[in-house]
Amino acid sequence: MSEVKVSVVMPVYNACAYLADALESVISQSLREIEILCVDDGSTDGSYAILEAFAERDDRIRILQQNNQFAGVARNNGLKQATGKYVIFWDSDDLFEPAALEKLYQEAERTAAQIVVCGANRYDTVLDEVILTNVYLLQERVPGNRPFSRTDMGKYIYNFAGNVPWNKLYLREFIEENQLQFEARRQANDTYFVMMAFYYAKRISVVEETLINYRIATSTSITDGASKTPLCAYESYEVVLKELENREDYQGDLKQSFLNKAMSGFMLSLSVQSNFDAYRTVYQHLLEEGFARFGIDRQEKEYFYSEWMYEDYENMHRMKPEDFLVQKLIGTKDELKVKNSRIRALRERREQLKAEREALRARREELKARREELKAEREQLKAELREKNRIIKQQREVLNSRTVRYALKLKQILTLNGRLSGKR
């Protein structure tokens, strides 16, 4: 195989239901110079057999195995084997647009970026539909110059993109130089990697397109099971906090950006708990020590980028966990109504655009057919013109020949007349 441009590292754990679809969308990428490092994390279903079947079809796939140590360790082990100039960490149940790697790679090469971020949507497995979202890339917070760094971002270095690793292409040399690794924890093992990568990066760019469809409503996603280790997310942010606290520049915009990101992460951690005991554990930990540890309790309302953050912070101090949960559920229900209304409008607009696109496509085919007809007519006219020109030329030659003969005949007659006149 030619030189590897991108290494795709994919942790796999009991992803049998969706693995084939994910791999199909990887091997079908328009960028062909890739390697696919599938790290089986001790699967107990049929995942490994699927990996073997795909490896037989495509020699760009390499299978690595480990005991179940979770996705962070799997990504680290895949990274150790990577040989590509760039590396991306894709999950085994998501779907990827055919030109995703090519567009990310081209942007990285164009800007010499160490990180390239793209947009993503959510794909609901149960409803079998794509849910539009901008949470993975907030383009309005991206500076106009490309590439950019955290010093260009002001107070948004941690707030223009999600902490997920799978919508980011990394320069492998950059990862190695900064000794970046994923944490060996069940959940939120990517928080440290992504946030410290943004801290270190001097050249970041974006592809303002949606290239990834993140699958939700599954039982196999590596982000499921948050309640098995409810404080994982909090602890992952605390690891980053300890790292940043050792930096002289952890102040001003950088600190504000981090605390806002941490606050949204804490609230997300609450929302993904699947049982109330785990929910209460996170809730009480934040109130009893979490907010104080991060210094969130010392910030004013204006410090937070979103009004709901401060409102949630205040409500948590006034409410019991169960009351806060009910209040959030009611608010979520109202938000869903608004979102559903917007989604319906978007669907209607999408269908309208689809119909317009089909009409334009049909019109284009008509014009294409008419163009072929005109081309054929033009060729026919050209052929007829050539034939007429040939006939005219032939007639001209005949006429010229006759004219010459007539001239000679006339000359002879005149000469004869002259002689006869002389005799008289």
Secondary structure, DSSP 8 states (H G I E B T S, - for coil): ----SEEEEEEESS-HHHHHHHHHHHHT-S--SEEEEEEE-S--SSHHHHHHHHHHH-TTEEEEE--S-HHHHHHHHHHHH--SSEEEE--TT-EE-TTHHHHHHHHHHHHT-SEEEEEEEEEETTTTEEE---TTB-GGGS-SSSSB-HHHHTT-TTTSB-S-STTEEEEHHHHHHTT-----SSS-TTHHHHHHHHHH-S-EEEEEEEEEEEEES-SS-TT--GGGSTTHHHHHHHHHHHHHHTSTT-SHHHHHHHHHHHHHHHHHHHHT-SSHHHHHHHHHHIIIIIHHHHTGGG--GGGSSSHHHHHHHHHHHHS-HHHHHHHHHHHHHHHHHHHHHHHHHHHHHHHHHHHHHHHHHHHHHHHHHHHHHHHHHHHHHHHHHHHHHHHHHHHHHHHHHHHHHHHHHHHHHHHHHHHHHHH-
